[in-house]
Amino acid sequence: MAVPKRKLSRSRTRRRRSQWKLKAPNWVLCPRCHGDRLPHHVCPHCGFYDGRIVVNHEQ
């Protein structure tokens, strides 16, 4: 089993971990209502996806 021969310094560890970032979600416009939605997801405003209504939002 591989075991480190020397202890890694804090700066080396933190430098490596500095790349562990979260990305903001990539929002796109809904072609029907022009509201914000995630790509490849049903629009939360109008329920439209792939050229048809998937979720009915009648109130």
C-alpha positions in Angstrom: 0.0 0.0 0.0 1.3 3.5 -0.9 2.1 5.6 2.2 3.6 9.1 2.0 7.2 9.3 3.1 6.9 12.9 4.4 4.1 15.0 5.8 2.7 17.5 3.3 2.9 21.1 4.3 -0.3 23.2 4.9 0.5 25.4 1.9 0.9 22.5 -0.5 -2.4 20.9 0.8 -4.3 24.2 0.6 -2.9 25.0 -2.9 -4.2 21.7 -4.1 -7.6 22.2 -2.5 -8.0 25.7 -3.8 -9.4 24.1 -7.0 -12.3 22.5 -5.2 -14.9 25.0 -6.2 -18.6 24.9 -7.0 -19.8 26.3 -10.3 -22.9 28.5 -10.6 -25.7 26.7 -12.5 -25.9 27.5 -16.2 -29.4 29.1 -16.7 -31.0 29.3 -20.1 -34.2 31.1 -21.4 -37.4 29.1 -21.9 -38.4 29.3 -25.5 -42.1 29.7 -24.6 -42.3 32.1 -21.6 -38.7 33.4 -21.7 -38.3 32.6 -18.0 -35.1 31.2 -16.5 -34.7 27.4 -16.3 -32.0 24.8 -16.1 -31.0 23.1 -19.4 -32.7 19.8 -20.0 -35.3 20.5 -17.3 -39.0 21.3 -17.4 -39.6 25.1 -17.1 -40.8 25.8 -13.6 -42.9 28.8 -14.8 -44.9 27.3 -17.6 -44.3 23.5 -17.5 -43.0 23.4 -21.1 -40.3 21.0 -22.3 -39.2 19.7 -25.7 -42.0 21.4 -27.6 -44.9 20.2 -25.4 -46.5 21.0 -22.1 -45.3 18.4 -19.5 -46.6 19.9 -16.3 -50.0 21.6 -16.1 -49.9 24.9 -14.1 -53.5 25.8 -14.0 -54.9 27.4 -10.9 
